[in-house]
């Protein structure tokens, strides 16, 4: 077994299959080989009548999955090996869509950092569990990319109004129970209970074959004693997000309205600071995708995102953002163009 092959491990459970992400030094950042390995395990789980569910979790408490292997994708882009870049995104989005549509229940234990490709897995799971260590966000526009893994579509079904635009444009960090409140996770439990939950799922005996929804309900009945259902509301923030972000189609108009805002001023200030450090092209592309994908079937959402990924990975902001944020780390990206007013999305087909 090669080192890369060991990044995805599996365990047979009494009535399920555990898929364990095991690349802790990179917070389980996904490579194409890792995606292929997960697909193979899903093939086995789908064909095995004894397997009633699939469980995803990480071998490290640091994070579930930080996303794709962005540095490797940047290297391939710099070498103009775009066929391999395209192959990665095609496989990643194919895996995400498969998890959404998988005929058996899927559980994801999103403990720790869960972003990008990690969100792609967790969002497709019918049961996605966060802990107080969970950090979910979509920071992609900081590196000249866009929030993907289907999020420009499924956020509209899961999040309160305005949050798809707010999260996609600002990269707002969701921590712990906030991940459940905003709709990115379905349930919450203290991280101290995680070993008990895994042990329970490992030994769980399930009778008969049920469809995915019925199977999820059965699983929740069996594990509900470990879950914490006390999710506090935040009506003031929800109202503010809806007022300034829901249905937004022009970033400049949104910022103009926020400049007159007299409530949630701390949040307003953070929005301006966040927007200022992001790729103008990536921001405009993100909003275009959100407006295009709202209400569309997931298959069409992923197709649109694949088109966008192929376009933006050829744009200079992609390599520049990764250089400035992740490689040289000078945090001084030189965006082309520098201002939102100058963005044209030339050649973008949607």
C-alpha positions in Angstrom: 0.0 0.0 0.0 1.4 3.4 -1.0 1.4 6.3 1.4 -1.4 8.0 -0.5 -3.5 4.9 -0.5 -3.3 4.8 3.3 -4.9 8.3 3.4 -8.3 6.5 3.2 -8.9 3.6 5.5 -12.0 1.5 6.1 -13.5 -0.7 8.8 -16.3 -3.2 8.5 -18.9 -2.5 11.1 -21.6 -5.0 12.3 -24.1 -3.5 9.8 -22.2 -0.7 8.2 -18.9 0.5 6.6 -16.7 3.2 8.2 -14.6 5.4 5.8 -11.8 7.0 7.7 -10.0 10.0 6.4 -6.3 9.6 7.5 -4.1 12.4 6.2 -3.8 14.4 9.4 -0.7 16.4 8.4 -2.8 18.0 5.6 -6.1 18.0 7.6 -7.3 15.3 5.2 -7.1 17.5 2.1 -8.4 15.4 -0.7 -6.3 14.2 -3.6 -7.7 12.5 -6.8 -6.4 9.1 -5.5 -8.3 9.6 -2.2 -11.5 10.4 -4.1 -11.0 7.2 -6.2 -10.5 5.2 -3.0 -13.7 6.6 -1.4 -15.6 5.8 -4.6 -14.4 2.2 -4.4 -15.6 1.9 -0.9 -19.0 3.3 -1.8 -19.2 0.7 -4.5 -18.6 -2.0 -1.9 -21.1 -0.6 0.5 -23.8 -0.3 -2.1 -23.3 -3.9 -3.3 -23.2 -5.4 0.2 -26.7 -6.3 1.5 -25.3 -6.5 5.0 -24.1 -2.9 4.9 -27.0 -0.7 6.1 -25.1 2.6 6.3 -21.8 4.4 5.6 -20.0 6.3 8.3 -17.4 9.0 7.5 -15.0 10.3 10.1 -11.4 11.5 10.6 -8.5 9.8 12.4 -7.6 13.2 13.8 -9.4 15.5 16.1 -7.8 18.5 14.3 -10.2 18.3 11.4 -12.6 16.2 9.3 -11.4 17.6 6.0 -10.1 21.0 5.0 -10.9 20.7 1.3 -9.1 19.7 -1.8 -5.3 19.6 -2.1 -5.1 23.2 -3.2 -1.3 23.4 -3.4 -1.2 20.4 -5.7 -3.9 21.9 -7.9 -2.0 25.2 -8.0 1.1 23.3 -9.1 -0.8 21.6 -11.9 -2.3 24.9 -13.0 1.1 26.6 -13.0 2.4 23.8 -15.3 -0.8 24.2 -17.4 -1.8 20.6 -16.8 -5.4 21.6 -16.9 -6.6 18.2 -17.9 -5.6 16.9 -14.5 -7.0 19.9 -12.7 -10.3 19.4 -14.5 -10.2 15.7 -13.7 -9.9 16.4 -10.0 -12.9 18.7 -9.9 -15.0 16.4 -12.1 -14.3 13.5 -9.7 -14.8 15.6 -6.5 -18.1 16.9 -7.7 -19.1 13.4 -8.9 -18.4 12.0 -5.4 -20.3 14.8 -3.7 -23.4 14.2 -5.9 -23.2 10.5 -5.3 -23.2 10.9 -1.6 -26.2 13.2 -1.8 -28.0 10.5 -3.9 -26.6 7.4 -2.2 -29.4 4.8 -1.6 -28.2 4.0 2.0 -27.9 6.3 5.0 -24.7 8.3 5.2 -23.4 9.7 8.5 -20.5 12.3 8.6 -18.8 13.1 11.9 -17.6 16.7 11.0 -15.4 17.1 14.1 -12.9 19.9 13.7 -12.1 21.9 10.5 -14.6 21.1 7.8 -14.4 23.1 4.6 -14.4 22.7 0.9 -14.3 19.0 0.0 -15.1 18.2 3.7 -18.3 20.2 3.3 -19.0 18.3 0.1 -19.0 15.0 2.0 -20.8 16.3 5.1 -23.5 18.1 3.1 -24.3 15.0 1.2 -24.7 13.0 4.4 -28.2 12.8 5.7 -26.8 12.9 9.2 -23.9 15.3 9.7 -22.8 15.8 13.2 -20.8 18.8 14.5 -19.0 19.3 17.8 -17.7 22.3 19.7 -14.5 21.8 17.8 -16.1 22.0 14.4 -15.2 25.0 12.2 -17.2 25.3 9.0 -16.7 28.1 6.5 -16.3 28.8 2.8 -13.2 31.0 2.5 -12.5 30.2 -1.2 -12.8 33.7 -2.5 -9.7 34.6 -0.4 -7.6 32.4 -2.7 -9.3 33.5 -6.0 -11.8 30.6 -6.1 -15.5 30.2 -5.3 -17.6 28.2 -2.8 -18.3 25.0 -4.6 -19.1 21.3 -3.7 -22.7 22.1 -4.7 -23.1 24.8 -2.0 -24.3 27.4 -4.5 -27.4 25.3 -4.8 -28.0 23.3 -1.6 -27.5 26.3 0.7 -30.8 27.6 -0.4 -32.6 24.5 0.9 -30.7 24.4 4.2 -29.9 27.9 5.3 -32.1 30.8 6.5 -32.7 33.4 3.9 -29.7 35.6 3.0 -27.2 33.1 4.4 -26.2 31.6 1.1 -25.1 35.0 -0.1 -23.7 36.1 3.3 -21.6 32.9 3.7 -20.5 32.6 0.1 -19.3 36.2 -0.1 -17.8 36.8 3.3 -16.5 33.4 4.4 -18.2 33.8 7.8 -16.9 31.2 10.3 -19.4 28.9 11.8 -18.2 27.3 15.0 -19.7 24.5 17.0 -23.5 24.6 17.4 -23.6 27.6 14.9 -23.0 25.0 12.2 -26.3 23.4 13.0 -28.2 26.7 13.6 -27.2 27.9 10.1 -28.0 24.6 8.4 -24.6 23.2 7.5 -24.8 20.3 10.0 -27.9 18.4 11.1 -27.0 17.5 14.7 -24.6 18.4 17.5 -22.9 16.6 20.3 -19.9 17.3 22.6 -16.7 16.0 21.2 -16.1 14.0 24.4 -19.0 11.8 23.3 -17.5 11.0 19.9 -15.8 7.8 20.9 -19.1 6.5 22.4 -21.0 7.4 19.3 -18.5 5.6 17.0 -18.5 2.6 19.3 -22.3 2.5 19.2 -22.4 2.8 15.4 -19.8 0.1 15.1 -21.8 -2.5 17.0 -25.3 -1.4 15.9 -27.5 -4.2 14.6 -30.1 -3.1 12.1 -32.9 -5.4 10.8 -34.2 -5.6 7.2 -33.5 -3.3 4.3 -34.9 0.2 4.5 -34.7 3.1 2.1 -32.3 5.9 2.9 -34.8 8.2 4.7 -36.3 5.4 6.9 -32.8 4.2 7.6 -31.7 7.6 8.8 -34.7 7.9 11.1 -33.8 4.5 12.6 -30.2 5.5 13.1 -31.2 8.8 14.8 -33.6 6.9 17.1 -30.7 4.7 18.2 -28.1 7.5 18.7 -30.4 10.3 19.9 -29.5 9.7 23.5 -26.0 11.0 22.8 -27.0 14.1 20.8 -27.7 17.6 22.2 -30.8 19.1 20.7 -30.5 22.5 22.4 -29.8 24.9 19.5 -30.2 28.5 20.4 -31.8 30.9 18.0 -30.2 34.2 16.8 -33.1 36.1 15.4 -31.4 39.5 15.3 -28.5 38.2 13.2 -30.9 36.3 10.9 -33.0 39.4 10.3 -29.9 41.4 9.5 -28.6 38.8 7.1 -31.9 38.5 5.3 -32.4 42.3 5.1 -29.0 43.0 3.4 -28.1 39.7 1.6 -31.2 37.8 0.5 -31.7 38.0 -3.3 -28.6 40.2 -3.7 -27.6 40.5 -7.4 -25.1 43.4 -7.2 -22.3 43.4 -4.7 -21.9 47.2 -5.0 -25.5 47.8 -4.1 -25.2 45.5 -1.1 -22.1 47.4 0.1 -23.9 50.7 -0.4 -26.8 49.5 1.7 -24.5 48.2 4.4 -22.7 51.5 4.6 -25.9 53.1 5.9 -26.5 50.2 8.4 -27.0 51.2 12.0 -27.6 47.8 13.5 -25.2 44.8 13.8 -22.4 47.3 13.2 -19.7 44.9 14.2 -21.0 42.5 11.5 -21.1 45.3 9.0 -17.5 46.2 9.7 -16.4 42.6 9.3 -18.2 42.4 5.9 -16.3 45.4 4.6 -13.0 44.0 5.9 -13.7 40.6 4.5 -14.8 41.8 1.0 -11.7 44.0 0.8 -9.3 41.1 1.0 -11.0 38.8 -1.5 -10.6 38.4 -5.3 -13.1 40.8 -7.0 -13.4 38.3 -9.8 -14.1 35.4 -7.5 -16.7 37.5 -5.6 -18.6 38.4 -8.8 -18.4 34.8 -10.0 -19.7 33.6 -6.6 -22.8 35.8 -6.8 -23.4 34.9 -10.4 -23.4 31.2 -9.5 -25.7 31.8 -6.5 -28.2 33.6 -8.6 -27.9 31.0 -11.4 -28.1 27.9 -9.2 -30.8 28.9 -6.7 -33.6 26.4 -7.0 -31.9 24.2 -9.6 -31.5 20.4 -9.2 -28.2 19.4 -7.7 -27.0 17.7 -10.9 -27.4 21.0 -12.7 -25.7 22.9 -9.8 -22.6 20.6 -10.0 -22.5 21.0 -13.7 -22.5 24.8 -13.4 -19.8 24.7 -10.7 -17.6 22.4 -12.9 -17.9 25.0 -15.7 -16.9 27.7 -13.2 -14.0 25.7 -11.8 -12.6 25.2 -15.3 -12.9 28.9 -16.0 -11.5 30.3 -12.7 -8.5 27.9 -12.5 -7.3 29.5 -15.8 -7.7 33.0 -14.3 -4.6 34.7 -12.8 -6.3 35.3 -9.5 -6.4 31.6 -8.7 -2.6 31.1 -8.7 -2.1 34.5 -7.2 -4.5 33.8 -4.3 -2.9 30.5 -3.4 0.6 32.0 -3.7 -0.3 34.9 -1.3 -2.4 32.9 1.2 -0.9 29.4 1.3 2.5 29.3 -0.3 4.5 32.5 0.3 1.9 33.7 2.8 2.6 37.3 2.4 -1.1 38.0 2.4 -0.7 40.6 -0.3 -2.4 39.2 -3.4 -2.4 41.3 -6.5 -5.8 40.7 -8.0 -6.5 41.2 -11.7 -8.5 43.4 -11.8 -8.2 45.1 -8.4 -11.8 46.5 -8.1 -15.2 44.9 -8.4 -16.4 47.6 -10.8 -13.7 46.4 -13.3 -14.8 42.7 -13.3 -16.1 41.5 -16.7 -16.1 37.6 -16.4 -15.0 37.6 -20.0 -15.5 34.3 -21.7 -17.5 32.8 -18.8 -20.2 30.8 -20.4 -23.1 31.0 -17.9 
